Amino acid sequence: MAEILYTVSSDLHRVARLEKGKVVELDFEISSKPASLLGGIFLGRVVEIQKPLQDAFVDIGMAKLGLLPLREHKLPPIKQGDAVMVQVNRTENPMEDKGVRLTRLITMSLGPLLYTPFKTGLSLSKKHKEREFFKNLFPLQPEEGLIVRHWALLEESLLNLLFQLRSEWEAVQNQLPVKPPVCLSPAQSLLARVVRSLSASDTMLVDDRQIAVQTKKVSKFVQEKVFDEECEDAWESLFSSEILLSQGGSLYIEETRGLVVIDVNSQGALRHAHPFNRGAIQEALRQIRLRDLGGKIVIDLIDTPKDLSSLLQGLAIPSELEVSGLSPLGLLEMIRRRKRLSLPSRLKLQLN
């Protein structure tokens, strides 16, 4: 169960996700700026095949060619000049001067469901206790797949969500054949992504009348600004590299071209390394999710932990984050799939 707060100031749209009263996710959109391509579906044209790298360069109608990996889940081979349906799964990185990253494994999400027309079968999280119920619920066709996320609830209208996703996919296919490059389904706006991600147990508060009218079935309008002091503090913290810890000390977060470094500083507050490191890791994990940090991430802890499992036990590990363990230098290593620039980096680009 989460509380979603959506606030509008001029052309700046901001959203905060609160879980157990604590801000865990932030995002924004500036309506006057170009929209993100993330999630958009295109019919592209293969311009070049790089056999040594097992990649293809694909023209989707943008200034730069997109990069498409060729080794993807038993899909048929492609050659130069072919028309290929792709989805943007990683946005352009101006710092690397590269185009978007593409995939042929199209994914469409709605609530707790992920529709996967090129990866067939039903996939369930191990956290589901009612696995047999879900297995018997969905009348999947042989050519379609579905992923049910761990927070799906039995009382949700899951079948209706499946039928809507199936209809949206059919609408994409009905546009074919067309001459590439062409956009078949544009990327969703911030508001659309928020609404489509809502669970039956979530609540959404909006302080803009126009947005409230658009989302009247799932949101509640409030007169006052929905971002309270905690939300604003979390937002302002994105502009700082230093985060103060509740037990004293701080984290210093630095993004480099190759990885994200999180340095733990005790600043004289250290009494026992284990509880201090545990608190520091807990806040670091929150910051990874809050700032949407991705790629290789290392945390430089106080001393070298003797028992990593006890440090991590019971902590909320963000989705798509894989903890690798401790390096020989005592650095806690992890990796999280990067779909776009981090939130602080996007803010610097958009607000300047």
C-alpha positions in Angstrom: 0.0 0.0 0.0 1.4 3.4 -1.1 0.4 7.0 -1.2 1.0 8.8 -4.5 1.3 12.6 -4.4 1.1 14.5 -7.7 1.8 18.2 -7.7 1.9 20.8 -10.4 3.7 24.2 -10.4 3.5 26.0 -13.8 4.9 23.5 -16.3 6.7 21.4 -13.7 4.9 18.2 -12.7 6.3 16.2 -9.7 5.3 13.0 -8.1 6.3 11.3 -4.9 5.6 7.8 -3.7 5.4 7.3 0.0 5.5 3.9 1.7 4.9 3.7 5.4 4.9 7.5 5.5 8.4 7.7 4.0 9.3 9.1 0.6 10.9 6.3 -1.5 10.5 7.5 -5.1 10.4 10.8 -6.9 10.0 11.7 -10.5 9.2 14.8 -12.6 8.3 16.1 -16.0 8.5 19.5 -17.6 5.6 19.9 -20.1 7.5 22.4 -22.2 10.5 20.1 -22.7 10.7 17.1 -25.2 9.2 14.0 -23.8 11.2 10.9 -22.9 11.4 8.1 -25.5 11.5 5.4 -22.8 9.0 2.7 -23.5 8.1 3.9 -26.9 7.5 1.3 -29.6 8.9 1.8 -33.1 9.1 0.1 -36.4 12.7 0.7 -37.3 15.1 -0.1 -40.2 18.3 -2.0 -39.6 21.1 0.2 -40.9 24.2 -1.8 -39.9 25.0 -5.2 -38.3 28.1 -5.3 -36.0 28.9 -9.0 -35.9 31.9 -8.8 -33.5 29.7 -6.9 -30.9 26.6 -8.8 -31.7 24.7 -5.5 -32.0 22.7 -3.8 -34.7 22.2 -0.1 -35.4 18.6 0.7 -36.1 17.0 3.9 -37.5 13.9 4.8 -35.6 13.6 8.3 -36.9 15.7 10.0 -34.3 18.9 12.0 -34.9 21.1 9.1 -33.7 20.8 5.4 -34.5 19.6 3.2 -31.7 21.6 0.2 -30.5 19.9 -3.2 -30.6 21.5 -6.3 -29.1 21.2 -9.3 -31.3 21.2 -12.0 -28.6 17.7 -11.8 -27.2 15.6 -14.8 -26.2 15.5 -17.0 -29.3 14.3 -14.3 -31.6 14.7 -14.9 -35.4 17.9 -13.3 -36.9 17.8 -10.0 -38.7 19.9 -8.5 -41.5 20.8 -5.1 -42.8 17.8 -3.4 -44.4 15.1 -5.4 -42.4 12.2 -3.7 -40.8 12.1 -4.5 -37.1 9.7 -3.7 -34.3 11.6 -2.4 -31.2 11.0 -0.7 -27.9 13.2 1.9 -26.2 14.4 0.4 -22.9 17.2 2.9 -22.2 17.2 6.5 -23.1 20.0 8.5 -24.7 23.0 9.4 -22.5 24.4 12.8 -23.5 27.5 12.2 -21.5 28.4 9.1 -23.6 27.2 10.6 -27.0 25.1 7.4 -27.7 21.7 6.9 -29.0 18.9 5.0 -27.3 19.2 1.3 -26.4 16.5 -0.9 -28.0 15.0 -4.3 -27.5 12.8 -6.6 -29.5 11.3 -8.1 -26.4 8.3 -5.7 -26.2 6.9 -5.2 -22.7 3.6 -3.4 -21.8 2.7 -2.7 -18.2 -0.5 -2.0 -16.4 -0.9 -2.2 -12.6 0.9 -5.4 -11.4 0.9 -7.0 -14.9 3.6 -7.0 -17.5 2.5 -8.2 -21.0 5.2 -9.9 -23.0 4.1 -10.8 -26.5 7.5 -12.1 -27.6 8.2 -14.1 -24.4 5.5 -16.6 -23.9 4.1 -18.2 -20.8 3.1 -17.1 -17.3 5.8 -15.9 -14.8 5.0 -15.5 -11.1 7.1 -14.0 -8.3 8.2 -16.4 -5.7 6.6 -14.1 -3.1 3.1 -15.1 -4.3 1.4 -17.4 -1.9 -1.6 -18.1 -4.1 0.4 -19.4 -7.1 -2.2 -21.9 -8.2 -4.9 -19.3 -8.2 -2.9 -17.1 -10.6 -1.9 -20.1 -12.8 -5.6 -20.9 -13.3 -6.8 -17.3 -13.7 -5.3 -16.1 -16.9 -6.5 -17.6 -20.3 -3.2 -16.9 -22.1 -3.0 -17.5 -25.8 0.0 -19.6 -27.1 1.8 -16.5 -28.6 1.6 -14.3 -25.5 3.3 -14.0 -22.1 2.5 -12.4 -18.8 4.5 -11.5 -15.7 2.6 -11.0 -12.4 4.5 -8.8 -10.0 4.7 -9.7 -6.4 2.4 -7.0 -5.2 -0.6 -8.2 -7.2 -3.7 -8.6 -5.1 -6.4 -11.3 -5.5 -9.2 -8.7 -5.3 -7.9 -6.7 -8.2 -9.6 -7.0 -11.6 -6.6 -8.7 -13.1 -8.4 -10.3 -16.0 -9.7 -6.9 -17.1 -6.1 -5.6 -17.0 -5.0 -8.5 -19.2 -7.7 -7.9 -21.7 -6.8 -4.2 -21.9 -3.1 -5.0 -22.4 -4.1 -7.5 -25.1 -6.2 -4.9 -26.8 -3.4 -2.3 -26.7 -1.0 -4.8 -28.3 -3.5 -5.5 -31.0 -3.8 -1.8 -31.7 0.0 -1.7 -32.2 0.0 -4.6 -34.6 -3.0 -3.2 -36.6 -0.8 -0.4 -37.8 1.4 -2.8 -39.7 2.5 -2.9 -42.4 4.0 0.7 -42.7 7.2 2.0 -44.0 9.9 2.4 -41.4 11.0 4.4 -39.4 7.7 5.1 -37.7 6.5 5.4 -34.1 3.8 2.8 -33.4 3.1 3.7 -29.7 4.7 6.8 -28.2 6.2 6.8 -24.7 3.8 7.6 -21.9 3.7 10.9 -20.0 4.6 11.0 -16.3 0.9 11.1 -15.4 0.0 8.1 -17.6 2.9 6.1 -16.1 1.7 7.0 -12.6 -1.9 6.0 -13.2 -1.0 2.8 -15.0 1.3 1.7 -12.1 -1.4 2.1 -9.4 -2.4 -0.9 -7.4 -5.9 -1.4 -6.0 -4.5 -0.6 -2.5 -2.7 2.7 -3.5 -4.2 6.1 -3.0 -3.4 9.1 -5.2 -3.7 12.8 -4.2 -3.6 15.6 -6.8 -3.5 19.4 -6.2 -4.2 20.4 -9.9 -7.9 20.6 -11.0 -7.2 19.7 -14.6 -5.1 16.6 -13.6 -7.8 15.7 -11.1 -10.5 15.7 -13.8 -8.3 13.5 -16.0 -7.7 11.0 -13.2 -11.1 11.3 -11.3 -11.6 7.6 -11.3 -8.3 6.9 -9.4 -7.4 10.1 -7.6 -8.7 12.6 -5.1 -8.3 16.4 -5.5 -7.1 18.5 -2.6 -6.9 22.3 -2.4 -3.5 22.5 -0.6 -0.2 21.6 -2.2 0.1 17.8 -1.7 3.9 18.0 -1.3 4.5 18.4 2.5 7.8 19.4 4.2 9.1 15.8 4.0 8.5 15.6 0.2 10.1 19.0 -0.4 13.1 18.0 1.8 13.5 14.8 -0.3 13.2 16.9 -3.5 15.8 19.4 -2.3 18.2 16.6 -1.2 18.5 15.6 -4.9 20.6 18.7 -5.5 23.1 17.7 -2.8 25.8 15.0 -2.9 25.8 14.7 0.9 23.1 13.0 2.9 23.0 13.2 6.7 22.4 9.9 8.5 19.9 9.7 11.4 22.5 8.1 13.7 25.1 10.8 12.8 27.6 10.8 10.1 26.7 11.1 6.4 26.7 9.5 2.9 28.6 11.2 0.1 27.1 10.1 -3.3 29.2 10.7 -6.5 28.2 9.6 -10.0 31.1 9.0 -12.3 31.0 7.9 -16.0 31.7 4.3 -15.0 30.0 3.8 -11.7 28.3 5.3 -8.7 30.3 5.7 -5.5 28.6 6.0 -2.1 31.1 6.9 0.7 30.1 6.4 4.3 31.5 8.9 6.8 31.1 8.5 10.5 32.2 12.1 11.4 32.9 11.1 15.0 29.5 9.4 15.5 30.8 5.8 15.3 30.5 3.6 18.4 30.1 0.2 16.9 30.8 -0.5 13.2 28.1 -3.1 12.6 24.9 -1.1 13.5 26.4 2.0 12.0 27.1 0.3 8.7 23.6 -1.3 8.7 22.0 2.1 9.1 24.2 3.5 6.4 23.3 0.7 4.0 19.6 1.2 4.7 19.8 4.9 3.8 22.0 4.1 0.8 19.4 1.6 -0.6 16.7 4.3 -0.1 18.9 6.8 -2.0 19.5 4.4 -4.8 15.7 4.1 -5.3 15.0 7.8 -4.6 17.6 9.0 -7.1 17.0 6.3 -9.6 20.7 5.4 -9.6 21.7 2.6 -12.0 24.7 0.8 -13.4 27.6 -0.4 -11.1 27.3 0.9 -7.5 29.9 0.6 -4.7 29.5 1.5 -1.1 32.6 2.3 0.9 31.6 1.2 4.5 33.3 1.8 7.8 35.9 -0.9 8.2 35.4 -4.2 6.4 32.2 -6.1 7.5 32.8 -9.6 8.8 29.2 -10.8 8.2 27.5 -9.2 5.2 24.3 -11.3 5.4 23.5 -9.9 8.9 24.0 -6.4 7.6 21.6 -6.9 4.7 19.0 -9.1 6.6 15.5 -7.5 6.6 16.5 -4.4 4.5 14.3 -3.3 1.6 16.4 -4.1 -1.5 15.2 -1.9 -4.5 13.8 -3.7 -7.5 16.3 -4.8 -10.2 19.2 -4.3 -7.7 21.6 -7.2 -7.5 24.0 -7.3 -4.6 27.3 -8.9 -5.7 29.1 -8.9 -2.3 32.3 -7.5 -0.9 35.3 -6.7 -3.1 38.9 -7.6 -1.9 39.1 -3.9 -0.8 36.0 -4.2 1.4 33.7 -2.3 -1.0 30.0 -3.5 -1.1 29.4 -4.0 -4.8 26.0 -4.1 -6.5 24.5 -3.4 -9.9 21.1 -2.1 -10.9 19.7 -1.9 -14.5 20.0 1.6 -15.8 17.0 2.7 -18.0 17.8 6.4 -18.1 20.0 9.0 -16.4 19.6 9.3 -12.7 17.1 11.7 -11.3 19.7 14.3 -10.2 21.3 14.2 -13.7 18.0 14.6 -15.4 17.2 17.6 -13.2 20.4 19.3 -14.1 19.8 18.9 -17.8 16.1 19.9 -17.7 16.2 22.8 -15.3 19.3 24.5 -16.7 
